[in-house]
Amino acid sequence: MTEEKKKDLLEKGAIIQRDYETYAIAPHIPGGICDPATLRKIADVAEKYNAKALKLTSAQRIAIVGIAEDDIENAWKDLGMSPGAAIGLCVRSVKFCPGTTFCKRGKQDSVKMGMELDKRYHGVNLPSKFKIGVSGCTNCCGESRIKDLGFIGRPKGWEIVVGGSAGLSPAIAESLADGLSDDEALDLADKVINYYKDCDTKQRLGKYIKKIGFEEFKKEILT
């Protein structure tokens, strides 16, 4: 596959599948929260274009898997939704739990925080892929401890953690600050992302932090 075609498919929000003939598309559904009409629309499009499956993804989206290349553009038109940033060097996803909106264990409003982070950062270009997790309590259902940037709800505010990762080089995120209000947490997230955006690196945030040292990174962000 040529680089030009890869770029074209990326712009179309299409991911080639194992058979190298069909594609998956995943409309963006922040936090996996949607109404019944959206579910019906996704199901209708999947049926119309003979999708092989619908897959609930780890990024809280619904991927329409196994459609023909010629159907990609029409499928998006029928959906009337924007693509999720499933691939590329950018903020791929903001994963968040029900928090105080729905869950009896929630200490902070992870839905409100997650929606705001998604609005600000989803798809923003960065040196490497970047994932954000928001958890309303220390159970960490938003997988905050294994994300590049994580929010953990505590009784007195948000704890912010950085540098986590799953995949080939799993790492647990380190605590950057604690007891933050919503506004303070968002301000700190902005500092982390803008700092990383300007870094001369192709490494994930966690590996970059290990390279320069966590205390040096913390000093750069907090001072």
N, C-alpha and C positions, 0 to 999 in steps of 0.2 A: 504494500500500500504506500502510495506516495505521501510526502509530507503535506502537500496541498490538499489531498483528499482527507488526511487525518484532521487538518485544520477545519475543513468544511464540515466534517462529521461532528467535531467538537462544538462548532458554532450551532449546529442543529440539535445538539443535546442527544446524540446517538452513540451507542457503544456497541461495537461489533461483538458478536457472540462466538462461542467455541466452534461453531460450524463454519465460521468465516463467510457466511452468506446472509444471515439475519442479524437484526439489531434490537437493542433494548433502549427504550426511552423512559425517563422518570420525571414526571411533572413535579414541580417544587410544591411541597405541602409543609409549611413551617411547623415543626414539632409533631407532625403527623395528625394535626387537628383539622378536621374538615366536616362538612355537613353531608347528609345522605345524598343530596343532588350531585355532589362532586364524585362520590363513589359510583353512582349510577352512570355518570358521564364516562369515567375511566373504564368501567365494565363495557359500556356500549362501544367505545372506541376499540377496545381489545377484541371484541367480537367482530366488529366491522372489518378489521384488518387481519383477522385470523391469527391473533397472537397465540404463541404456544403456552404462555403462562402469565399469571400476575404474581409478582414477588414482592412481599413486604420486606423492605430493605432495612439494614442497620442504621441508616440515616433517617428513618421514620418517613420514608416515601413509599409509593407503590409503583414499581417498575413494570412496564408493559414489555414483556420479553418475547423475542422471536417474530419480529415483523420484517417485511421485505423493505429493502432500501428505497424502492420507488414509492412506498407508502409513508415514509417518515414525515415529509412536509404536510401531507394531508391529515395525518394523524394529529399533528400539533395544531393545525387549524381547527379541527373538530374539537380538540380538548379546550382550546382557548386559554391555556395555562402556560406559564413560563417553565423552562427546563430547570431541574435541580442541577447544581454544580457537582456532578458525580465524579468527574475527572478533571485534570489540569492542576496547575500550580496556583492555587487560590484557596479561599475559605470554602471548604467543601460542604460543610454542614454545621448547623447548630442543633445539637440534640438536647432535648429537655424533658424532664419528667412532669407529672401533673402538679407537683408542689401544693401550695395552699389553695389553689383554685379547686382541686378535686380530692387531694389525698389528706387523710387524717394525720399523717405523720409529718406533713410539710411544715417547715419552719420559716421559709421564705417563698415569695411568689415567683417560682421558676418559669411559669408560663409567661407572665408579663415580661420578665427579664429575657427569656429566650426569644420571644417575639421581637423585642427591641434590638437584641444583638443580631438576629436574622435580618432585620430591616437595614441595619447599618452595614453589615459585613458580608453577607452571603455573596459569594462570587468575586469578592475583592482579590485582585492579583497580589501574590506574595512570592517570596523566593522559593518556597516549596509548598506542598499541600499542607493544609492547616485545618484542624478540627476543634470545635468548641463544644463543651458539655456543660449543662446547667442542671444541678441537682438541688431540690428543695430541702434536703436534709442529708445527714451523713451516711445514709444508706447508698448514696451515689448512684441512683438509678439512671441518671444522665451520663454515667461513665466519666465523670469529671476528672478522675484521677489518671485516666489514660488518654486524655486529650491534650493538645498543644496548649490550650487555655481552658481552665475549668473554674466553675463557680460552685461553691458548696454552701447551702443554706444552714446557718446556725442560729440559735435563739437570739443572739445579739447582732446579727447581720451576716454579710457574705464573707466567706473565705475564698481568696483567689489563689489558684495553683497553676503552675506553668511547667511545660516541658514533658508532659506525659505522652505516651505512644503505645499502640499495640503493634501488630504486624511483625516484621522481621527482627526488630530491635525493641522489644517491649521495655517500657520504663514507667515508673510511677512519678507523677508530677510532684514538684516541690512547692511548699507554701510560700507565697509572695507577700500576702497581707491578710488580715483578718478583721472582723468586726466592722465591715464597711456597709454604708447605706447603699441603696440602689444607685444613686448618682455617683457616689464615690467609686463604686465597683465599675460602673460604665466608663468613668474617667480613666481608671487604671487599665481597663481593657483597651481603650483607645491608645494609651501610651505604649502598651505592649505591642499592639499590632503596628502602629506607626514606626516604632523602633525597629521591629523585625523587617518591615517593608524596606527600610533603608540599609539593611545589613548587606554586606558584600559576601553572600554565601548562597549555596544551593542545598544546604542541609536543613532538615526539619528543625524546628525551634529547640527541641530538647537536646539534640546533638550540638547545636550551636552554643547553647548555654553551657554544656559540658566543656566545650572547647575553650570558652573564655572564663569559665568559672561562675558558679551560681552567685557568689557574693558580688562579683564585678557586675553581673547582669542586674542584680537587685539594686545596686548602687546607681546604675545608669537609669533604671526605671523610676526609682523612688526619690531621687534627688534632682 
